[in-house]
Amino acid sequence: MSFAGAVGTLMQGSGLSEILESTFAGVTKMLSGKKFPQNIRAIRLVLEELLRSTMSDGSISTMEELLTRLDHAASASNTSKLWVDCFIRPVFIMMLYVRAEREGDWPLHLVAMKQMLPYFFASGHVNYARYGLYYLRSMESLGQEELSKFMKGEHVMHHVPGLWNGIWSDMFIETTFMRYGHGPGGIIGITLKPEALKTWALSLHICSRLEQDIISLVGKEQDLSQEAHKEEMKARIVSDGVDRQSIRDKLKLCIDPLDPTSHPPTIVNIVSGQVADDTVNVQDAVAIGTKQMQEFEKGWPEGFRSTISKKVKTVSDSKKHIKVGSQKVYDTSVIYSRVIGIQASSRDIDIKKVLSHELAPVPTSMFHDSGAMRICKASRVYQLTENTPLPSQKAVLTVSSNKKQLMSIICSSIINDEGFHAQHTTRNKLVITGSGDIPTEIHKGVVIAREDIATSHEEADNIIAQQAIMCARETF
């Protein structure tokens, strides 16, 4: 769905992608418009959590009251205006558009389409902007016969009879012809001859009808009508609850985009706190896109194929560098990626000469891209004894000195525990290898040093195998 991609473009650098990544995978594809309907579900859950604090006081009972509250926040802060105009309202439009298709509501379809168009122009999705506007004007001037059919809901399709399950024609093709063609017994993989493909495609609906008639004749016809949507199923409700909680926890760590009192004059990334420069105008994307659409339509028909330039500058567009004092600090990850791309290209470039220059104004091994010094967190070495409480597992197992101390304590405790010897070594032979090269054997309460099986090998897997073989030989 390209409209989701348009929203993703306008929200670049705002913190939306980081919030989604805290819960979902494939966020890059989601924000490019792919993975429908996963992306719609994800951004809908984010919207619900964003509005939780606004709706929780119980003072809002209608959509008009909610929009008034959002407009008030948007008028007080550029950050709030960005989130209201380029995320919250677009999600409402998406829900409106989905509802129109699910219910087969043609006037609602046109309303949603009209509200989408400024976003296509603002985000630079020129094909959807150009042909979307032409589609809207064409549909608004339909003949009476076509209009009467569309008003009855005949512009959508249904797999089975039921409520709220109409789908778009292109999605219907994907779930029938494309799906069956690539599935078991499908035409793909058998032949690609044009005539055979034409016969298969044009006869698919006839074969499906015959199959249903045969099922009906043998008395095994089932009622396939759909009366409950999958969103109402218990598994989906549980899954939504888990994802909502994850998003809620992430938002607690972020700047509230609907609280203007916590925002600087310019747009701020609600996750990282990075402030955009004054050239960013994405908060006015709807007004800019609307103006572009009007100017583009005025040039019809001669200017229908004229260039539609992107006039909106997003937060991401301004992130090529930031100022740290008097220095410009650049995104080093982008620089390295470009160097790799140059090296992989066929252009005649001297890589040694390129790499002989500094890639950043500060040493990246000592400073972050923001200019802040990298603080080395030294590993803490504890003084462990049998009586001191153990630190966290990570603190012990990630520091060699702590790990050796813990191993020595465990080995010493076992060697000196006579009760353990009497209970476990009467019939079994226990060999313990600590930090030293010489292991200790405990058998029938007798503790001896086994210098004959001493080893300096560092890998425990090899030591265990070696000692097991040598002890097994002694029993024969």
The 8 nearest C-alpha neighbors of each residue, nearest first, counted from 0:
[[1, 32, 2, 3, 33, 35, 4, 34],
 [0, 2, 4, 32, 3, 5, 31, 127],
 [1, 3, 5, 4, 0, 6, 32, 115],
 [4, 2, 32, 6, 1, 5, 0, 7],
 [3, 5, 32, 31, 1, 7, 2, 30],
 [6, 4, 2, 8, 7, 3, 122, 119],
 [5, 7, 3, 9, 4, 8, 10, 85],
 [8, 6, 30, 4, 10, 5, 9, 31],
 [9, 7, 5, 6, 11, 10, 122, 4],
 [8, 10, 6, 7, 11, 122, 313, 5],
 [11, 9, 7, 13, 8, 6, 12, 15],
 [12, 10, 315, 8, 13, 9, 7, 314],
 [11, 13, 315, 314, 14, 10, 268, 313],
 [14, 12, 268, 10, 11, 15, 269, 314],
 [13, 15, 270, 268, 17, 269, 16, 12],
 [16, 14, 18, 17, 13, 19, 10, 11],
 [15, 17, 19, 18, 14, 20, 26, 11],
 [18, 16, 20, 14, 19, 15, 21, 270],
 [19, 17, 15, 21, 16, 20, 14, 249],
 [18, 20, 16, 21, 17, 22, 23, 15],
 [21, 19, 17, 23, 22, 18, 16, 26],
 [20, 22, 19, 18, 23, 17, 249, 246],
 [23, 21, 20, 19, 245, 242, 246, 24],
 [24, 22, 20, 19, 21, 26, 25, 41],
 [23, 25, 26, 20, 22, 19, 21, 27],
 [24, 26, 27, 28, 29, 23, 20, 34],
 [25, 27, 29, 28, 24, 30, 20, 19],
 [28, 26, 30, 29, 25, 31, 16, 24],
 [29, 27, 31, 33, 26, 30, 25, 32],
 [28, 30, 26, 38, 33, 27, 31, 32],
 [29, 31, 7, 4, 32, 27, 28, 26],
 [30, 32, 4, 28, 29, 33, 7, 27],
 [33, 31, 4, 3, 0, 1, 30, 29],
 [32, 34, 29, 28, 35, 31, 0, 30],
 [35, 33, 37, 29, 38, 36, 28, 32],
 [36, 34, 37, 38, 33, 39, 0, 32],
 [35, 37, 39, 38, 34, 40, 33, 0],
 [38, 36, 35, 40, 39, 34, 41, 29],
 [37, 39, 29, 41, 40, 36, 35, 34],
 [40, 38, 36, 37, 42, 41, 43, 35],
 [39, 41, 43, 37, 38, 42, 44, 36],
 [42, 40, 38, 44, 43, 39, 37, 45],
 [41, 43, 45, 44, 39, 40, 46, 38],
 [42, 44, 46, 40, 41, 45, 39, 47],
 [45, 43, 47, 41, 46, 42, 243, 40],
 [46, 44, 42, 48, 43, 47, 49, 41],
 [47, 45, 49, 43, 44, 48, 42, 50],
 [48, 46, 44, 50, 45, 49, 51, 43],
 [47, 49, 51, 45, 50, 46, 247, 44],
 [50, 48, 46, 47, 51, 45, 52, 250],
 [49, 51, 53, 47, 48, 52, 54, 46],
 [52, 50, 48, 54, 53, 49, 55, 47],
 [53, 51, 55, 54, 50, 49, 56, 48],
 [54, 52, 50, 51, 55, 56, 49, 59],
 [53, 55, 51, 52, 56, 50, 57, 59],
 [54, 56, 52, 57, 53, 51, 58, 50],
 [55, 57, 58, 54, 53, 52, 59, 51],
 [58, 56, 55, 59, 54, 60, 53, 52],
 [57, 59, 56, 60, 54, 55, 64, 53],
 [60, 58, 57, 64, 61, 65, 54, 56],
 [59, 61, 58, 64, 62, 57, 65, 54],
 [62, 60, 64, 63, 59, 65, 66, 58],
 [61, 63, 65, 64, 66, 60, 59, 67],
 [62, 64, 66, 61, 65, 67, 60, 68],
 [63, 65, 67, 61, 62, 66, 59, 68],
 [64, 66, 62, 68, 67, 63, 59, 69],
 [65, 67, 69, 63, 68, 64, 70, 62],
 [68, 66, 64, 70, 65, 69, 63, 71],
 [67, 69, 65, 71, 66, 70, 64, 72],
 [70, 68, 66, 72, 71, 67, 73, 65],
 [71, 69, 73, 67, 72, 68, 66, 74],
 [70, 72, 68, 74, 69, 73, 67, 75],
 [71, 73, 69, 75, 70, 74, 79, 257],
 [74, 72, 80, 79, 70, 75, 71, 76],
 [73, 75, 71, 72, 76, 70, 80, 77],
 [74, 76, 72, 73, 259, 71, 77, 79],
 [77, 75, 259, 79, 78, 73, 74, 80],
 [76, 78, 80, 79, 266, 265, 282, 81],
 [79, 77, 266, 81, 76, 80, 267, 256],
 [80, 78, 73, 76, 82, 257, 256, 81],
 [79, 81, 73, 77, 83, 78, 82, 282],
 [82, 80, 282, 78, 79, 85, 84, 83],
 [83, 81, 86, 79, 85, 80, 84, 87],
 [82, 84, 87, 80, 81, 86, 85, 88],
 [85, 83, 81, 88, 80, 82, 86, 87],
 [86, 84, 81, 82, 83, 89, 6, 87],
 [85, 87, 82, 89, 83, 88, 84, 90],
 [88, 86, 83, 90, 89, 82, 84, 91],
 [87, 89, 91, 90, 84, 86, 83, 92],
 [90, 88, 92, 86, 91, 87, 85, 93],
 [91, 89, 93, 92, 87, 88, 86, 94],
 [90, 92, 88, 94, 89, 93, 95, 87],
 [91, 93, 89, 95, 90, 94, 111, 96],
 [94, 92, 90, 96, 95, 91, 97, 89],
 [93, 95, 97, 91, 92, 96, 98, 90],
 [96, 94, 92, 98, 93, 97, 111, 99],
 [95, 97, 93, 99, 111, 98, 94, 108],
 [98, 96, 94, 100, 99, 95, 101, 93],
 [97, 99, 101, 95, 96, 100, 102, 94],
 [98, 100, 104, 96, 108, 97, 102, 107],
 [101, 99, 103, 97, 98, 102, 165, 166],
 [100, 102, 165, 163, 164, 98, 99, 103],
 [101, 103, 163, 99, 104, 100, 98, 165],
 [102, 104, 152, 100, 99, 101, 155, 105],
 [105, 103, 99, 102, 107, 106, 152, 108],
 [104, 106, 108, 107, 150, 103, 149, 109],
 [107, 105, 109, 108, 104, 110, 150, 99],
 [106, 108, 110, 109, 105, 99, 104, 111],
 [109, 107, 105, 99, 111, 106, 110, 96],
 [108, 110, 112, 106, 107, 111, 113, 105],
 [111, 109, 107, 113, 112, 108, 106, 114],
 [112, 110, 114, 108, 96, 113, 109, 92],
 [111, 113, 109, 115, 114, 110, 108, 116],
 [112, 114, 110, 111, 115, 116, 109, 135],
 [113, 115, 111, 112, 116, 110, 117, 92],
 [116, 114, 112, 113, 118, 117, 111, 119],
 [115, 117, 119, 118, 113, 114, 128, 120],
 [118, 116, 288, 289, 120, 119, 285, 115],
 [117, 119, 121, 116, 120, 115, 122, 288],
 [120, 118, 128, 124, 116, 122, 117, 121],
 [119, 121, 288, 117, 128, 123, 118, 122],
 [120, 122, 288, 118, 119, 284, 123, 311],
 [123, 121, 119, 5, 120, 124, 118, 9],
 [122, 124, 309, 125, 120, 121, 119, 308],
 [125, 123, 119, 122, 127, 126, 128, 120],
 [124, 126, 128, 123, 127, 129, 307, 120],
 [127, 125, 129, 128, 124, 130, 131, 119],
 [126, 128, 131, 130, 125, 129, 124, 119],
 [129, 127, 125, 119, 131, 126, 120, 130],
 [130, 128, 126, 127, 131, 132, 125, 133],
 [129, 131, 133, 132, 127, 128, 126, 134],
 [132, 130, 127, 134, 128, 133, 129, 135],
 [131, 133, 135, 134, 130, 129, 128, 136],
 [132, 134, 130, 136, 131, 135, 137, 129],
 [135, 133, 131, 137, 132, 136, 130, 138],
 [134, 136, 132, 138, 137, 133, 139, 131],
 [135, 137, 139, 133, 138, 134, 132, 140],
 [138, 136, 134, 140, 135, 139, 133, 141],
 [137, 139, 135, 141, 140, 136, 134, 109],
 [138, 140, 136, 137, 141, 135, 109, 134],
 [141, 139, 137, 138, 136, 142, 135, 146],
 [142, 140, 138, 139, 146, 145, 143, 137],
 [141, 143, 145, 144, 146, 140, 147, 138],
 [142, 144, 146, 145, 147, 141, 148, 140],
 [145, 143, 147, 146, 142, 148, 141, 149],
 [146, 144, 148, 147, 142, 143, 149, 141],
 [145, 147, 143, 149, 148, 144, 141, 150],
 [146, 148, 150, 144, 145, 149, 143, 151],
 [149, 147, 151, 145, 150, 146, 153, 144],
 [148, 150, 153, 146, 152, 151, 154, 147],
 [149, 151, 147, 152, 148, 105, 146, 104],
 [152, 150, 148, 149, 153, 147, 103, 104],
 [153, 151, 103, 149, 150, 154, 104, 155],
 [152, 154, 149, 155, 148, 151, 103, 156],
 [153, 155, 149, 152, 103, 156, 105, 148],
 [156, 154, 153, 167, 166, 165, 103, 152],
 [155, 157, 165, 166, 168, 167, 158, 171],
 [158, 156, 165, 159, 166, 164, 160, 155],
 [157, 159, 156, 160, 171, 165, 164, 166],
 [158, 160, 157, 224, 223, 161, 225, 164],
 [161, 159, 224, 225, 157, 158, 162, 223],
 [162, 160, 225, 224, 226, 159, 164, 163],
 [161, 163, 164, 226, 225, 160, 102, 227],
 [162, 164, 101, 102, 165, 161, 228, 98],
 [165, 163, 101, 162, 166, 157, 161, 102],
 [164, 166, 101, 157, 156, 155, 100, 163],
 [167, 165, 156, 155, 100, 101, 157, 164],
 [166, 168, 170, 155, 169, 171, 156, 100],
 [167, 169, 171, 170, 172, 155, 156, 166],
 [168, 170, 172, 171, 167, 173, 166, 174],
 [171, 169, 173, 167, 172, 168, 174, 166],
 [172, 170, 168, 174, 169, 173, 175, 167],
 [171, 173, 169, 175, 170, 176, 174, 168],
 [172, 174, 177, 170, 171, 175, 178, 176],
 [175, 173, 171, 178, 172, 170, 177, 176],
 [174, 176, 172, 178, 173, 177, 179, 171],
 [175, 177, 179, 172, 178, 180, 173, 174],
 [178, 176, 173, 180, 175, 179, 174, 172],
 [179, 177, 174, 175, 180, 181, 176, 182],
 [180, 178, 182, 176, 181, 185, 177, 175],
 [179, 181, 185, 186, 177, 178, 187, 182],
 [182, 180, 185, 187, 179, 178, 177, 183],
 [181, 183, 179, 185, 180, 178, 184, 187],
 [184, 182, 185, 181, 179, 180, 186, 187],
 [183, 185, 182, 186, 180, 179, 181, 187],
 [186, 184, 180, 182, 181, 183, 179, 187],
 [185, 187, 180, 189, 188, 190, 184, 181],
 [188, 186, 181, 189, 180, 185, 190, 191],
 [187, 189, 190, 186, 185, 191, 181, 180],
 [190, 188, 186, 187, 191, 185, 184, 192],
 [189, 191, 192, 188, 186, 187, 195, 196],
 [190, 192, 193, 196, 187, 189, 195, 188],
 [191, 193, 195, 194, 190, 196, 197, 189],
 [194, 192, 196, 195, 197, 191, 198, 190],
 [195, 193, 197, 196, 192, 198, 191, 199],
 [196, 194, 198, 192, 197, 193, 199, 191],
 [195, 197, 193, 199, 194, 198, 200, 192],
 [196, 198, 194, 200, 195, 199, 201, 193],
 [199, 197, 195, 201, 196, 200, 202, 194],
 [198, 200, 196, 202, 197, 201, 203, 195],
 [201, 199, 197, 203, 202, 198, 196, 176],
 [200, 202, 198, 199, 203, 197, 204, 205],
 [201, 203, 205, 199, 200, 204, 198, 206],
 [204, 202, 206, 200, 205, 201, 199, 207],
 [203, 205, 207, 206, 202, 208, 201, 200],
 [206, 204, 208, 202, 207, 203, 209, 201],
 [207, 205, 209, 203, 208, 204, 210, 202],
 [206, 208, 204, 210, 205, 209, 203, 211],
 [207, 209, 205, 211, 210, 206, 204, 212],
 [210, 208, 212, 206, 211, 207, 213, 205],
 [209, 211, 207, 213, 208, 212, 206, 214],
 [210, 212, 214, 208, 209, 213, 215, 207],
 [213, 211, 215, 209, 214, 210, 216, 208],
 [212, 214, 216, 210, 215, 211, 209, 217],
 [215, 213, 211, 220, 212, 219, 217, 216],
 [214, 216, 220, 212, 218, 213, 217, 219],
 [217, 215, 213, 218, 214, 212, 219, 220],
 [218, 216, 214, 215, 219, 213, 220, 212],
 [217, 219, 215, 216, 220, 214, 213, 221],
 [220, 218, 214, 217, 215, 221, 216, 213],
 [219, 221, 215, 214, 218, 222, 211, 217],
 [222, 220, 223, 219, 215, 214, 218, 224],
 [221, 223, 224, 220, 225, 159, 160, 219],
 [224, 222, 221, 159, 225, 160, 161, 220],
 [223, 225, 160, 161, 159, 222, 226, 162],
 [226, 224, 161, 227, 160, 223, 162, 159],
 [225, 227, 161, 162, 224, 228, 163, 160],
 [228, 226, 225, 229, 231, 162, 232, 230],
 [227, 229, 230, 231, 226, 232, 225, 163],
 [230, 228, 232, 231, 227, 235, 233, 234],
 [229, 231, 228, 232, 235, 236, 227, 233],
 [232, 230, 229, 228, 233, 227, 236, 235],
 [233, 231, 229, 235, 230, 234, 236, 228],
 [232, 234, 236, 235, 237, 231, 230, 238],
 [235, 233, 237, 236, 232, 238, 239, 231],
 [234, 236, 238, 237, 233, 232, 230, 239],
 [235, 237, 233, 239, 238, 234, 240, 232],
 [238, 236, 240, 234, 235, 239, 233, 241],
 [239, 237, 235, 241, 240, 236, 234, 242],
 [240, 238, 236, 242, 237, 241, 243, 235],
 [241, 239, 237, 243, 238, 242, 236, 244],
 [240, 242, 238, 244, 239, 243, 245, 237],
 [243, 241, 245, 239, 244, 240, 246, 238],
 [244, 242, 240, 246, 245, 241, 239, 247],
 [243, 245, 247, 241, 242, 246, 248, 240],
 [244, 246, 242, 248, 243, 247, 22, 249],
 [245, 247, 249, 243, 248, 244, 250, 242],
 [248, 246, 244, 250, 249, 245, 243, 48],
 [247, 249, 245, 251, 246, 250, 244, 252],
 [250, 248, 246, 251, 247, 252, 245, 18],
 [249, 251, 253, 247, 252, 248, 246, 18],
 [250, 252, 248, 249, 253, 247, 254, 255],
 [253, 251, 250, 249, 254, 248, 270, 255],
 [254, 252, 250, 270, 269, 251, 255, 249],
 [253, 255, 269, 256, 270, 252, 261, 250],
 [254, 256, 258, 257, 253, 269, 261, 250],
 [257, 255, 79, 258, 254, 78, 82, 269],
 [256, 258, 79, 255, 259, 72, 69, 73],
 [257, 259, 255, 260, 256, 261, 72, 79],
 [260, 258, 76, 262, 261, 75, 257, 72],
 [259, 261, 258, 262, 76, 263, 75, 257],
 [262, 260, 259, 258, 263, 254, 255, 256],
 [261, 263, 259, 260, 264, 76, 78, 267],
 [262, 264, 265, 261, 266, 267, 274, 76],
 [265, 263, 262, 266, 76, 77, 78, 267],
 [266, 264, 263, 77, 275, 267, 277, 274],
 [267, 265, 78, 275, 77, 274, 264, 268],
 [266, 268, 274, 273, 272, 269, 275, 78],
 [269, 267, 13, 272, 273, 14, 270, 271],
 [268, 270, 254, 253, 14, 272, 267, 271],
 [271, 269, 253, 14, 268, 272, 254, 17],
 [272, 270, 273, 268, 269, 14, 253, 267],
 [273, 271, 268, 269, 270, 267, 274, 254],
 [274, 272, 268, 271, 267, 275, 269, 270],
 [273, 275, 267, 266, 272, 268, 276, 265],
 [276, 274, 266, 314, 267, 265, 273, 277],
 [275, 277, 278, 279, 274, 317, 265, 266],
 [276, 278, 279, 265, 275, 280, 266, 264],
 [277, 279, 276, 280, 312, 317, 275, 313],
 [280, 278, 312, 277, 313, 281, 276, 314],
 [279, 281, 282, 312, 283, 311, 278, 313],
 [280, 282, 284, 313, 283, 311, 312, 279],
 [281, 283, 81, 280, 284, 80, 77, 84],
 [284, 282, 281, 286, 285, 280, 287, 81],
 [283, 285, 281, 287, 286, 282, 121, 288],
 [286, 284, 288, 287, 283, 117, 289, 118],
 [287, 285, 289, 288, 283, 284, 290, 117],
 [286, 288, 284, 290, 285, 289, 283, 291],
 [287, 289, 117, 121, 120, 291, 285, 290],
 [290, 288, 117, 292, 286, 291, 287, 285],
 [289, 291, 293, 287, 292, 288, 286, 294],
 [292, 290, 288, 294, 289, 293, 295, 287],
 [293, 291, 295, 289, 290, 294, 288, 296],
 [292, 294, 290, 296, 295, 291, 297, 289],
 [295, 293, 297, 291, 292, 296, 290, 298],
 [294, 296, 292, 293, 298, 297, 291, 299],
 [297, 295, 293, 298, 299, 294, 292, 303],
 [298, 296, 294, 295, 299, 293, 302, 300],
 [297, 299, 302, 296, 295, 301, 300, 294],
 [300, 298, 302, 301, 303, 296, 297, 295],
 [299, 301, 303, 302, 298, 296, 297, 304],
 [302, 300, 299, 303, 298, 304, 305, 297],
 [301, 303, 298, 305, 299, 304, 300, 295],
 [302, 304, 299, 300, 305, 301, 298, 295],
 [305, 303, 302, 306, 301, 129, 307, 300],
 [304, 306, 302, 303, 307, 295, 301, 298],
 [305, 307, 308, 304, 125, 302, 303, 295],
 [308, 306, 125, 305, 309, 123, 120, 295],
 [309, 307, 306, 310, 123, 125, 120, 121],
 [308, 310, 123, 311, 121, 122, 307, 120],
 [311, 309, 308, 312, 121, 287, 123, 288],
 [310, 312, 281, 309, 121, 280, 284, 313],
 [313, 311, 279, 280, 281, 316, 310, 314],
 [314, 312, 281, 316, 315, 279, 9, 311],
 [313, 315, 12, 316, 317, 275, 279, 11],
 [314, 316, 12, 318, 313, 11, 317, 13],
 [317, 315, 313, 314, 318, 312, 319, 279],
 [318, 316, 315, 314, 319, 275, 276, 313],
 [319, 317, 315, 320, 316, 314, 321, 275],
 [320, 318, 317, 329, 330, 316, 321, 315],
 [321, 319, 329, 318, 328, 327, 330, 322],
 [320, 322, 328, 327, 323, 329, 318, 319],
 [321, 323, 327, 326, 324, 328, 325, 320],
 [324, 322, 326, 325, 370, 327, 321, 328],
 [323, 325, 326, 322, 327, 370, 321, 328],
 [324, 326, 323, 322, 327, 328, 321, 360],
 [327, 325, 323, 324, 322, 328, 360, 321],
 [326, 328, 322, 321, 320, 323, 329, 325],
 [329, 327, 320, 321, 322, 368, 326, 360],
 [330, 328, 320, 331, 319, 359, 327, 321],
 [329, 331, 332, 333, 368, 319, 320, 334],
 [330, 332, 334, 333, 329, 335, 359, 368],
 [331, 333, 335, 334, 330, 336, 337, 329],
 [334, 332, 336, 331, 335, 330, 337, 329],
 [335, 333, 331, 337, 336, 332, 338, 330],
 [334, 336, 338, 332, 337, 333, 331, 339],
 [337, 335, 333, 339, 334, 338, 332, 340],
 [338, 336, 340, 334, 339, 335, 341, 333],
 [337, 339, 341, 335, 340, 336, 342, 334],
 [340, 338, 342, 336, 337, 341, 343, 335],
 [339, 341, 337, 343, 338, 342, 336, 344],
 [342, 340, 338, 344, 339, 343, 337, 346],
 [341, 343, 339, 340, 344, 338, 350, 348],
 [344, 342, 340, 341, 339, 345, 338, 346],
 [343, 345, 341, 342, 346, 340, 347, 339],
 [344, 346, 347, 343, 342, 341, 348, 340],
 [347, 345, 344, 348, 341, 342, 343, 349],
 [346, 348, 345, 349, 344, 350, 342, 341],
 [349, 347, 346, 350, 341, 342, 353, 352],
 [348, 350, 352, 351, 353, 347, 354, 342],
 [349, 351, 353, 352, 348, 354, 342, 338],
 [352, 350, 354, 353, 349, 355, 348, 356],
 [351, 353, 355, 350, 349, 354, 356, 348],
 [352, 354, 350, 351, 355, 356, 349, 348],
 [355, 353, 351, 356, 352, 350, 357, 358],
 [354, 356, 352, 353, 351, 357, 350, 358],
 [357, 355, 354, 353, 358, 352, 359, 351],
 [356, 358, 359, 355, 360, 354, 361, 362],
 [357, 359, 356, 334, 331, 360, 354, 335],
 [358, 360, 361, 357, 329, 328, 331, 362],
 [359, 361, 328, 357, 362, 358, 326, 327],
 [360, 362, 359, 363, 366, 370, 328, 365],
 [363, 361, 364, 365, 366, 359, 360, 357],
 [362, 364, 366, 365, 361, 367, 368, 359],
 [363, 365, 362, 366, 373, 367, 361, 372],
 [366, 364, 363, 373, 362, 372, 367, 361],
 [367, 365, 372, 373, 363, 371, 370, 364],
 [366, 368, 369, 370, 371, 373, 372, 363],
 [369, 367, 370, 328, 330, 366, 329, 331],
 [368, 370, 367, 371, 328, 323, 321, 366],
 [371, 369, 367, 368, 366, 323, 372, 328],
 [372, 370, 367, 366, 369, 373, 368, 323],
 [373, 371, 366, 365, 374, 367, 370, 369],
 [372, 374, 366, 365, 367, 375, 371, 364],
 [375, 373, 372, 376, 365, 366, 371, 377],
 [376, 374, 377, 373, 378, 372, 365, 366],
 [375, 377, 374, 378, 379, 373, 372, 380],
 [378, 376, 375, 379, 374, 380, 398, 394],
 [377, 379, 376, 380, 398, 394, 397, 375],
 [378, 380, 377, 381, 394, 398, 401, 376],
 [381, 379, 401, 400, 378, 382, 398, 394],
 [380, 382, 383, 401, 379, 400, 390, 395],
 [383, 381, 384, 380, 401, 404, 387, 400],
 [382, 384, 381, 387, 404, 385, 405, 401],
 [385, 383, 386, 387, 382, 408, 404, 405],
 [384, 386, 387, 408, 383, 388, 412, 409],
 [385, 387, 384, 388, 383, 389, 408, 382],
 [388, 386, 384, 385, 383, 389, 382, 390],
 [389, 387, 390, 386, 383, 385, 384, 391],
 [388, 390, 387, 391, 383, 392, 395, 384],
 [391, 389, 394, 388, 392, 395, 381, 393],
 [390, 392, 394, 393, 395, 389, 396, 388],
 [391, 393, 395, 394, 396, 390, 389, 397],
 [392, 394, 396, 391, 395, 397, 390, 398],
 [395, 393, 391, 392, 397, 396, 390, 398],
 [396, 394, 401, 392, 393, 402, 397, 398],
 [395, 397, 393, 402, 398, 394, 392, 399],
 [396, 398, 395, 393, 394, 399, 402, 401],
 [399, 397, 401, 400, 396, 395, 402, 394],
 [398, 400, 402, 401, 403, 397, 396, 395],
 [401, 399, 403, 402, 398, 404, 380, 381],
 [402, 400, 395, 404, 398, 399, 403, 380],
 [401, 403, 399, 405, 400, 395, 404, 396],
 [404, 402, 406, 400, 405, 401, 407, 399],
 [405, 403, 407, 401, 406, 402, 408, 400],
 [404, 406, 408, 402, 407, 403, 401, 409],
 [405, 407, 403, 409, 404, 408, 410, 402],
 [408, 406, 404, 410, 405, 409, 411, 433],
 [407, 409, 405, 411, 406, 410, 412, 404],
 [408, 410, 412, 406, 407, 411, 405, 413],
 [411, 409, 407, 413, 412, 408, 406, 414],
 [412, 410, 414, 408, 413, 409, 407, 415],
 [411, 413, 409, 415, 410, 414, 408, 416],
 [412, 414, 416, 410, 411, 415, 409, 419],
 [415, 413, 411, 412, 416, 410, 446, 441],
 [414, 416, 412, 413, 417, 411, 410, 420],
 [415, 417, 413, 419, 418, 414, 412, 420],
 [418, 416, 420, 419, 415, 421, 444, 414],
 [419, 417, 421, 420, 416, 422, 423, 415],
 [418, 420, 422, 417, 416, 421, 423, 413],
 [421, 419, 417, 424, 444, 418, 423, 422],
 [422, 420, 418, 419, 423, 444, 424, 425],
 [421, 423, 419, 420, 424, 418, 425, 417],
 [422, 424, 420, 421, 425, 419, 427, 426],
 [425, 423, 427, 420, 442, 443, 426, 428],
 [426, 424, 443, 427, 423, 421, 442, 422],
 [427, 425, 424, 428, 443, 423, 442, 422],
 [428, 426, 424, 425, 429, 442, 423, 443],
 [427, 429, 442, 424, 441, 430, 426, 440],
 [428, 430, 441, 440, 442, 427, 431, 424],
 [431, 429, 440, 439, 441, 438, 428, 432],
 [432, 430, 439, 438, 440, 433, 429, 410],
 [433, 431, 438, 439, 430, 434, 437, 435],
 [432, 434, 435, 407, 410, 431, 406, 438],
 [433, 435, 403, 407, 436, 432, 406, 437],
 [436, 434, 433, 437, 432, 438, 455, 454],
 [435, 437, 454, 453, 455, 438, 434, 432],
 [438, 436, 453, 450, 435, 449, 454, 439],
 [439, 437, 432, 431, 449, 448, 453, 436],
 [438, 440, 448, 431, 430, 449, 447, 432],
 [441, 439, 430, 447, 429, 446, 448, 431],
 [442, 440, 446, 429, 445, 428, 444, 430],
 [441, 443, 428, 424, 445, 444, 429, 425],
 [444, 442, 425, 424, 445, 441, 421, 420],
 [443, 445, 420, 442, 421, 441, 446, 424],
 [444, 446, 442, 441, 443, 447, 440, 420],
 [447, 445, 441, 440, 444, 442, 439, 448],
 [448, 446, 440, 439, 449, 445, 441, 442],
 [447, 449, 439, 450, 438, 440, 437, 446],
 [450, 448, 451, 438, 439, 452, 437, 447],
 [449, 451, 453, 452, 437, 448, 438, 436],
 [450, 452, 449, 453, 437, 448, 454, 438],
 [453, 451, 450, 449, 454, 466, 437, 438],
 [452, 454, 437, 450, 436, 451, 438, 449],
 [455, 453, 436, 456, 452, 437, 462, 438],
 [454, 456, 436, 457, 453, 435, 437, 462],
 [455, 457, 454, 458, 462, 461, 459, 436],
 [458, 456, 459, 455, 462, 461, 454, 460],
 [457, 459, 460, 461, 456, 462, 463, 455],
 [458, 460, 462, 461, 463, 457, 456, 464],
 [461, 459, 463, 458, 462, 464, 465, 457],
 [460, 462, 464, 459, 463, 458, 465, 456],
 [463, 461, 459, 465, 464, 460, 466, 458],
 [464, 462, 466, 460, 465, 461, 467, 459],
 [463, 465, 467, 461, 462, 466, 468, 460],
 [466, 464, 462, 468, 463, 467, 461, 469],
 [465, 467, 469, 463, 468, 464, 470, 462],
 [466, 468, 464, 470, 465, 469, 463, 471],
 [469, 467, 471, 465, 466, 470, 464, 472],
 [470, 468, 466, 472, 471, 467, 465, 473],
 [471, 469, 473, 467, 472, 468, 466, 474],
 [470, 472, 468, 469, 473, 474, 467, 475],
 [473, 471, 469, 470, 474, 475, 468, 467],
 [472, 474, 470, 471, 475, 469, 468, 467],
 [475, 473, 472, 471, 470, 469, 468, 428],
 [474, 473, 472, 471, 470, 469, 468, 467]]
